[in-house]
Amino acid sequence: MTIGQKIYLLRQQAGLGQSALAARAGIPQPNLSNIEKGKQDLTVTTLRKIAYALNTDVRCFFEEEATRAKKTMKWTRPRIEKVAAAVLGQKKRLTPEEKVIVELARKNLPLKNRSSRIPARDLHKAWMELRAYFSNGELKGLYERIQDAGARMKNDEAKANRYFL
């Protein structure tokens, strides 16, 4: 996760808009926007201002692996399968951390039974929060398991329909 992405996630968690954080940090809002998008480099002074405005330490922007390690669960194949099935709507007993991951993953999937459209900002926030739990490779693996579980569910439904028709 880049420093800009980390700033975005911390800002969202604090419930601040870009203009509010920019005002607190004493920097122009367009600069903050460009920093979050990775279009603009920032100085140590600016990073310190942003960290202070977010009530955090500058070190938190560089502790990606340590942060992920705190949130990392032991992922076994059965656990991944359980989470994937829960994302697709099957009733499963989940730990609180698994429930969080299921909800974040659901926001990022184009599910047919979704009653309303999720705003892009919420999708991006959910994605960034998932990135705090997983690396890109781990996320790819999780989504592949979700797709596999969905295909298995369709096959099971097709088989059941053949027997009852």
Secondary structure, DSSP 8 states (H G I E B T S, - for coil): --HHHHHHHHHHHHT--HHHHHHHHTS-HHHHHHHHHTSS---HHHHHHHHHHTTS-GGGGT-HHHHHHHH-----HHHHHHHHHHHTT------HHHHHHHHHHHHHS--TT--S---HHHHHHHHHHHHHH--HHHHHHHHHHHHHHHHHHHHHHHHHHHHH-
